[in-house]
Amino acid sequence: MAEEMSFWDHLEELRWCLLRVVIVFVIALVGSFIILPSIFDSVILGPSHADFFLYRWMGFVYGPGEDVNIININVASQFPTHMSVSMWMALLIVFPYLMYQIWVFVRPALYDKEIPGVRSAFLGGTMLFYLGCAVGYLIVFPIIFKFLTGYRVSTDIVNQISLNSYMSLLVTMVFIMGLVFELPSLSWLLGKLGVINRQTLRGWRRYAIVVLLVLAAIITPTGDPFTLMVVFIPLYLLYELSIVVVPGGVQNDDL
């Protein structure tokens, strides 16, 4: 472990870490705000288009399909949408730097034998976060969106999807999937620290299924069974992956 720091030294280091993150975030925010109009139709609204790659690959399920028109019913909503989406994009860009600054802050408190494991957890967590966001954008959100916009309780009712509802569902699914994909990395780290092991996770499997179903119900914005299962299945697969990556016994001496 590095030389012990006083409380005020920790506070000063935390202040500088936060300041560096804020500066990088503001730069990313300005850049995102500038480039967003050029990618909004093709990327942000991509899943609303009939030629989105997932719909083409699953044409046997969705059929020929058609574009879903996104409408704006609030005169003052497009500028706030531009700002909010730019902020989420900036957060997505800055996330690796944020993780790095957290690592810089916690590293002095670690013993030498702990550093490799925790560093691997931070690196793996960053990659899994982006993988989860990609799964949320490329698979989970399009499936949910296509199902909900195509469902009709009556042919006399026309679906008109507002910009706010579209963006809310998109951002929720992308970032929630990014966060839940951290589960294997977190489980691996806890396993290396000796908090949990493979046998423990196997014994918890039945309870985990119930907890994951409740969690999927909480984070699912629509509450319908189809959307619930689309969210639950990746969560359960991540839990099974956690069982694979976690050591079989207590391994804290090897960290």
Contacts in CASP RR format, 6 or more apart in sequence:
PFRMAT RR
TARGET T0000
AUTHOR 0000-0000-0000
METHOD contacts of the structure
MODEL  1
MAEEMSFWDHLEELRWCLLRVVIVFVIALVGSFIILPSIFDSVILGPSHA
DFFLYRWMGFVYGPGEDVNIININVASQFPTHMSVSMWMALLIVFPYLMY
QIWVFVRPALYDKEIPGVRSAFLGGTMLFYLGCAVGYLIVFPIIFKFLTG
YRVSTDIVNQISLNSYMSLLVTMVFIMGLVFELPSLSWLLGKLGVINRQT
LRGWRRYAIVVLLVLAAIITPTGDPFTLMVVFIPLYLLYELSIVVVPGGV
QNDDL
1 108 0 8 1.000
1 109 0 8 1.000
1 110 0 8 1.000
1 111 0 8 1.000
1 112 0 8 1.000
2 107 0 8 1.000
2 108 0 8 1.000
2 109 0 8 1.000
5 13 0 8 1.000
5 108 0 8 1.000
13 105 0 8 1.000
13 108 0 8 1.000
14 105 0 8 1.000
17 101 0 8 1.000
17 102 0 8 1.000
17 104 0 8 1.000
17 105 0 8 1.000
18 101 0 8 1.000
20 97 0 8 1.000
20 101 0 8 1.000
21 94 0 8 1.000
21 97 0 8 1.000
21 98 0 8 1.000
21 101 0 8 1.000
24 94 0 8 1.000
24 97 0 8 1.000
25 90 0 8 1.000
25 91 0 8 1.000
25 94 0 8 1.000
28 89 0 8 1.000
28 90 0 8 1.000
28 93 0 8 1.000
28 94 0 8 1.000
29 86 0 8 1.000
29 87 0 8 1.000
29 90 0 8 1.000
31 86 0 8 1.000
31 90 0 8 1.000
32 85 0 8 1.000
32 86 0 8 1.000
32 87 0 8 1.000
32 89 0 8 1.000
32 90 0 8 1.000
32 93 0 8 1.000
33 82 0 8 1.000
33 83 0 8 1.000
33 86 0 8 1.000
36 44 0 8 1.000
36 82 0 8 1.000
36 85 0 8 1.000
36 86 0 8 1.000
36 89 0 8 1.000
37 82 0 8 1.000
40 85 0 8 1.000
44 85 0 8 1.000
44 167 0 8 1.000
44 170 0 8 1.000
45 70 0 8 1.000
45 166 0 8 1.000
46 52 0 8 1.000
47 54 0 8 1.000
47 137 0 8 1.000
47 141 0 8 1.000
47 142 0 8 1.000
47 145 0 8 1.000
47 146 0 8 1.000
47 170 0 8 1.000
48 67 0 8 1.000
48 68 0 8 1.000
48 69 0 8 1.000
48 70 0 8 1.000
48 145 0 8 1.000
48 161 0 8 1.000
48 166 0 8 1.000
49 67 0 8 1.000
49 68 0 8 1.000
50 64 0 8 1.000
50 65 0 8 1.000
50 66 0 8 1.000
50 67 0 8 1.000
52 142 0 8 1.000
53 138 0 8 1.000
54 138 0 8 1.000
54 139 0 8 1.000
54 142 0 8 1.000
54 143 0 8 1.000
55 62 0 8 1.000
55 65 0 8 1.000
55 142 0 8 1.000
55 146 0 8 1.000
62 146 0 8 1.000
68 145 0 8 1.000
68 149 0 8 1.000
68 159 0 8 1.000
68 161 0 8 1.000
69 160 0 8 1.000
69 161 0 8 1.000
70 161 0 8 1.000
70 162 0 8 1.000
70 163 0 8 1.000
70 166 0 8 1.000
71 160 0 8 1.000
71 161 0 8 1.000
71 162 0 8 1.000
71 163 0 8 1.000
72 78 0 8 1.000
72 162 0 8 1.000
72 163 0 8 1.000
73 162 0 8 1.000
74 164 0 8 1.000
77 163 0 8 1.000
77 164 0 8 1.000
78 163 0 8 1.000
81 163 0 8 1.000
81 164 0 8 1.000
81 167 0 8 1.000
84 167 0 8 1.000
84 171 0 8 1.000
85 167 0 8 1.000
85 171 0 8 1.000
88 171 0 8 1.000
88 175 0 8 1.000
92 133 0 8 1.000
95 126 0 8 1.000
95 129 0 8 1.000
95 130 0 8 1.000
96 126 0 8 1.000
99 122 0 8 1.000
99 125 0 8 1.000
99 126 0 8 1.000
100 122 0 8 1.000
102 122 0 8 1.000
103 118 0 8 1.000
103 119 0 8 1.000
103 122 0 8 1.000
106 118 0 8 1.000
107 115 0 8 1.000
107 118 0 8 1.000
110 118 0 8 1.000
113 255 0 8 1.000
114 255 0 8 1.000
116 255 0 8 1.000
117 189 0 8 1.000
117 192 0 8 1.000
117 255 0 8 1.000
118 189 0 8 1.000
121 185 0 8 1.000
121 186 0 8 1.000
121 188 0 8 1.000
121 189 0 8 1.000
121 192 0 8 1.000
124 185 0 8 1.000
125 182 0 8 1.000
125 185 0 8 1.000
128 178 0 8 1.000
128 181 0 8 1.000
128 182 0 8 1.000
128 184 0 8 1.000
128 185 0 8 1.000
129 178 0 8 1.000
129 179 0 8 1.000
129 181 0 8 1.000
129 182 0 8 1.000
130 178 0 8 1.000
131 178 0 8 1.000
131 181 0 8 1.000
132 177 0 8 1.000
132 178 0 8 1.000
132 180 0 8 1.000
132 181 0 8 1.000
133 174 0 8 1.000
133 175 0 8 1.000
133 177 0 8 1.000
133 178 0 8 1.000
133 181 0 8 1.000
135 177 0 8 1.000
135 178 0 8 1.000
135 181 0 8 1.000
135 234 0 8 1.000
136 173 0 8 1.000
136 174 0 8 1.000
136 177 0 8 1.000
136 178 0 8 1.000
137 170 0 8 1.000
137 173 0 8 1.000
137 174 0 8 1.000
140 173 0 8 1.000
140 177 0 8 1.000
140 230 0 8 1.000
140 231 0 8 1.000
140 234 0 8 1.000
141 169 0 8 1.000
141 170 0 8 1.000
141 173 0 8 1.000
141 174 0 8 1.000
143 230 0 8 1.000
144 169 0 8 1.000
144 173 0 8 1.000
144 222 0 8 1.000
144 226 0 8 1.000
144 227 0 8 1.000
144 230 0 8 1.000
145 166 0 8 1.000
145 169 0 8 1.000
145 170 0 8 1.000
147 226 0 8 1.000
147 227 0 8 1.000
148 222 0 8 1.000
148 224 0 8 1.000
148 227 0 8 1.000
149 159 0 8 1.000
149 161 0 8 1.000
150 159 0 8 1.000
152 159 0 8 1.000
168 221 0 8 1.000
169 221 0 8 1.000
169 222 0 8 1.000
172 219 0 8 1.000
172 221 0 8 1.000
173 231 0 8 1.000
176 219 0 8 1.000
176 231 0 8 1.000
177 234 0 8 1.000
180 234 0 8 1.000
180 235 0 8 1.000
180 238 0 8 1.000
181 234 0 8 1.000
181 238 0 8 1.000
183 235 0 8 1.000
183 238 0 8 1.000
183 239 0 8 1.000
183 241 0 8 1.000
183 242 0 8 1.000
184 238 0 8 1.000
184 241 0 8 1.000
184 242 0 8 1.000
184 245 0 8 1.000
187 196 0 8 1.000
187 201 0 8 1.000
187 242 0 8 1.000
187 245 0 8 1.000
187 246 0 8 1.000
188 242 0 8 1.000
188 245 0 8 1.000
188 246 0 8 1.000
190 196 0 8 1.000
190 246 0 8 1.000
191 197 0 8 1.000
191 246 0 8 1.000
191 247 0 8 1.000
191 249 0 8 1.000
191 250 0 8 1.000
191 251 0 8 1.000
191 252 0 8 1.000
192 247 0 8 1.000
192 251 0 8 1.000
192 252 0 8 1.000
192 254 0 8 1.000
192 255 0 8 1.000
193 252 0 8 1.000
193 255 0 8 1.000
194 249 0 8 1.000
194 250 0 8 1.000
194 251 0 8 1.000
194 252 0 8 1.000
196 246 0 8 1.000
197 246 0 8 1.000
197 247 0 8 1.000
197 248 0 8 1.000
197 249 0 8 1.000
197 250 0 8 1.000
197 251 0 8 1.000
198 243 0 8 1.000
198 246 0 8 1.000
198 247 0 8 1.000
198 248 0 8 1.000
198 249 0 8 1.000
199 248 0 8 1.000
199 249 0 8 1.000
201 208 0 8 1.000
201 239 0 8 1.000
201 242 0 8 1.000
201 243 0 8 1.000
201 246 0 8 1.000
202 243 0 8 1.000
205 239 0 8 1.000
205 243 0 8 1.000
208 239 0 8 1.000
209 236 0 8 1.000
212 232 0 8 1.000
212 235 0 8 1.000
212 236 0 8 1.000
212 239 0 8 1.000
213 228 0 8 1.000
213 232 0 8 1.000
215 235 0 8 1.000
216 228 0 8 1.000
216 229 0 8 1.000
216 231 0 8 1.000
216 232 0 8 1.000
216 235 0 8 1.000
217 223 0 8 1.000
217 228 0 8 1.000
219 231 0 8 1.000
220 227 0 8 1.000
220 228 0 8 1.000
220 231 0 8 1.000
221 227 0 8 1.000
END
